[in-house]
Amino acid sequence: MKKEADSKELPNTAAFQDEFTRSLLDSPEEVEDGHYLFESETGGYSMLWPKNAVTDGPPFYQRTKDSFEKIKFYERSEKENYRYSFSTTYSTYGESVIDSTLGILSDSLGYNGEYEKIETDKTRIYFAKSEEPLKHSTAYFFFGYVASKESQRGLEYIYTSQCIDKSKTNCNIDVEKEEEKALHYMKTVKFNTDE
């Protein structure tokens, strides 16, 4: 945790029991049910962090001063047979190079469709989804680029949802609910404005 706390008082959640993940989070107080607030040390943005999601150090976490930050984090439960993966990349290009940004994102996921444009008060989200059959399950990808309307800041966001083993009876991925969840994560990204 950025602000030191007595480890005995830490919540019994994967995020706070993992030393590296804990170092990224400000507070063990949930800001929304099941979620902590991740406030980037770039000073550029904040986003929700699921309480049972963890990340490892480099290469899963990379930061270059205040202009770039990439985090891969995941939540997994063998018992409940699911794996959620998150990949976020913060940059200070905003919408200035949106076509190439979306092109690179599409290429990385083998996607060749259109993006839906979703407006919030302070952001513009370019959103798309796809699925990929895997050997033991199907991976559902919900991805996009969240651009600030007030600055040249943006966050590429990829959320993947899948069962670990689809042959098990408890493979309960509700694609519509997962899409809602992904959009909620993107809509709650907040960018700081330059002062």
C-alpha positions as CSV (number, residue, x, y, z in Angstrom):
1,M,0.0,0.0,0.0
2,K,1.3,3.4,-0.8
3,K,0.2,4.6,2.6
4,E,1.6,2.2,5.1
5,A,-0.9,0.2,7.2
6,D,-0.6,-2.4,9.8
7,S,-0.6,-5.7,7.8
8,K,-2.8,-7.3,10.5
9,E,-5.6,-5.0,9.7
10,L,-5.5,-5.6,6.0
11,P,-8.7,-7.1,4.4
12,N,-8.6,-10.8,3.6
13,T,-8.9,-10.2,-0.2
14,A,-6.5,-11.3,-2.8
15,A,-5.5,-7.7,-3.7
16,F,-4.4,-6.8,-0.2
17,Q,-2.9,-10.2,0.7
18,D,-0.6,-9.9,-2.4
19,E,2.4,-7.7,-1.5
20,F,3.0,-6.2,-5.0
21,T,-0.7,-5.5,-5.7
22,R,-1.1,-3.9,-2.3
23,S,1.8,-1.6,-3.1
24,L,-0.3,-0.1,-5.9
25,L,-3.5,0.6,-3.9
26,D,-4.1,3.6,-1.7
27,S,-6.7,2.3,0.7
28,P,-8.3,-0.9,1.9
29,E,-11.6,0.9,1.9
30,E,-13.9,-0.3,-0.9
31,V,-15.1,2.5,-3.1
32,E,-17.7,0.4,-4.7
33,D,-18.9,-3.1,-3.7
34,G,-16.0,-5.5,-4.3
35,H,-13.7,-2.9,-5.6
36,Y,-10.8,-0.7,-4.4
37,L,-9.6,2.5,-6.1
38,F,-6.4,2.4,-8.1
39,E,-4.9,5.8,-8.3
40,S,-2.1,5.8,-10.8
41,E,1.3,7.2,-9.7
42,T,1.5,8.8,-13.1
43,G,-1.0,11.3,-11.7
44,G,-3.0,10.9,-14.8
45,Y,-6.0,8.6,-13.9
46,S,-7.8,6.3,-11.5
47,M,-9.9,3.2,-12.0
48,L,-11.6,0.4,-10.1
49,W,-9.6,-2.5,-9.0
50,P,-11.5,-5.8,-8.2
51,K,-10.8,-6.9,-4.6
52,N,-9.7,-10.4,-5.7
53,A,-7.5,-9.3,-8.6
54,V,-3.7,-9.4,-8.4
55,T,-0.8,-8.4,-10.5
56,D,2.8,-9.4,-10.5
57,G,5.8,-7.1,-10.9
58,P,7.4,-6.4,-14.3
59,P,6.7,-7.3,-17.0
60,F,3.1,-7.4,-15.8
61,Y,3.5,-3.9,-14.4
62,Q,5.5,-1.2,-16.3
63,R,5.6,2.5,-16.0
64,T,7.6,5.3,-17.7
65,K,7.5,8.4,-15.6
66,D,4.1,10.1,-15.9
67,S,3.4,9.3,-19.6
68,F,3.0,5.6,-19.8
69,E,1.7,2.8,-17.6
70,K,0.8,-0.8,-18.5
71,I,-0.8,-3.2,-16.0
72,K,-1.9,-6.8,-16.5
73,F,-4.0,-8.1,-13.6
74,Y,-6.3,-11.0,-13.2
75,E,-8.9,-12.7,-10.9
76,R,-9.1,-16.4,-10.9
77,S,-11.1,-19.0,-9.0
78,E,-10.6,-22.8,-9.6
79,K,-13.5,-23.5,-7.3
80,E,-15.9,-21.2,-9.2
81,N,-14.3,-22.1,-12.6
82,Y,-13.6,-18.6,-13.9
83,R,-10.7,-16.4,-14.9
84,Y,-11.0,-12.7,-15.5
85,S,-8.1,-10.9,-17.1
86,F,-7.5,-7.2,-17.3
87,S,-4.9,-5.3,-19.4
88,T,-4.7,-1.5,-19.2
89,T,-2.3,0.8,-21.0
90,Y,-2.3,4.5,-20.1
91,S,-0.8,7.0,-22.5
92,T,-0.8,10.8,-23.0
93,Y,-1.9,10.7,-26.7
94,G,-5.6,10.9,-26.0
95,E,-7.6,11.0,-29.2
96,S,-4.9,12.7,-31.2
97,V,-3.9,9.4,-32.8
98,I,-7.2,7.5,-32.2
99,D,-7.2,5.6,-35.6
100,S,-3.7,4.2,-35.1
101,T,-4.4,3.5,-31.4
102,L,-7.5,1.4,-32.4
103,G,-5.7,-0.2,-35.2
104,I,-2.9,-1.4,-32.9
105,L,-5.6,-2.6,-30.4
106,S,-7.5,-4.5,-33.1
107,D,-4.3,-6.1,-34.4
108,S,-3.3,-7.3,-31.0
109,L,-6.6,-9.1,-30.6
110,G,-7.1,-10.2,-34.2
111,Y,-10.3,-8.0,-34.4
112,N,-11.4,-6.5,-37.7
113,G,-14.7,-4.9,-36.8
114,E,-15.9,-1.4,-35.9
115,Y,-15.9,0.3,-32.6
116,E,-19.0,1.7,-30.9
117,K,-18.5,5.3,-29.6
118,I,-20.0,5.8,-26.1
119,E,-20.1,9.2,-24.5
120,T,-19.8,9.9,-20.8
121,D,-19.6,13.4,-19.2
122,K,-15.8,13.5,-19.3
123,T,-14.8,10.6,-21.5
124,R,-15.3,9.1,-24.9
125,I,-15.2,5.3,-25.1
126,Y,-14.4,3.4,-28.3
127,F,-15.8,-0.1,-27.4
128,A,-15.8,-3.5,-29.1
129,K,-16.1,-7.1,-28.3
130,S,-15.1,-10.5,-29.7
131,E,-14.8,-14.1,-28.7
132,E,-12.2,-16.8,-29.2
133,P,-12.9,-20.6,-28.9
134,L,-10.1,-22.1,-26.8
135,K,-9.3,-25.8,-26.1
136,H,-11.1,-25.9,-22.8
137,S,-13.4,-22.9,-23.0
138,T,-14.3,-19.7,-24.9
139,A,-12.7,-16.4,-24.1
140,Y,-14.9,-13.3,-24.3
141,F,-13.0,-10.1,-25.0
142,F,-14.5,-6.7,-24.2
143,F,-12.1,-3.9,-25.1
144,G,-11.7,-0.3,-26.0
145,Y,-10.0,2.9,-25.6
146,V,-11.2,5.5,-23.0
147,A,-10.2,9.0,-24.0
148,S,-10.4,12.1,-21.8
149,K,-12.5,15.0,-23.3
150,E,-10.5,17.4,-21.1
151,S,-6.9,16.4,-21.8
152,Q,-4.7,14.3,-24.1
153,R,-5.0,11.3,-21.8
154,G,-6.3,7.9,-22.6
155,L,-6.5,4.3,-21.4
156,E,-6.6,1.2,-23.5
157,Y,-8.7,-1.3,-21.6
158,I,-9.0,-5.1,-22.4
159,Y,-11.2,-7.2,-20.2
160,T,-11.4,-11.0,-20.8
161,S,-13.8,-13.4,-19.2
162,Q,-13.7,-17.1,-19.5
163,C,-14.3,-20.4,-17.7
164,I,-11.2,-22.3,-16.8
165,D,-12.8,-25.5,-18.0
166,K,-16.1,-25.4,-19.9
167,S,-16.7,-29.1,-19.5
168,K,-17.5,-28.5,-15.8
169,T,-21.1,-27.8,-15.0
170,N,-20.3,-24.6,-13.2
171,C,-19.2,-22.7,-16.3
172,N,-21.6,-19.8,-15.9
173,I,-20.4,-16.9,-18.0
174,D,-23.3,-14.6,-18.8
175,V,-21.9,-12.7,-21.8
176,E,-24.4,-9.8,-21.4
177,K,-23.5,-9.4,-17.8
178,E,-19.8,-9.5,-18.6
179,E,-20.2,-6.8,-21.2
180,E,-22.1,-4.6,-18.7
181,K,-19.3,-5.2,-16.2
182,A,-16.6,-4.3,-18.8
183,L,-18.4,-1.1,-19.8
184,H,-18.8,-0.2,-16.1
185,Y,-15.1,-0.5,-15.6
186,M,-14.4,1.7,-18.6
187,K,-17.1,4.3,-17.7
188,T,-15.6,4.6,-14.2
189,V,-12.1,5.4,-15.4
190,K,-11.4,9.0,-14.3
191,F,-8.7,11.2,-15.7
192,N,-7.1,14.0,-13.8
193,T,-7.1,17.4,-15.4
194,D,-4.0,19.4,-15.7
195,E,-3.9,22.1,-13.1
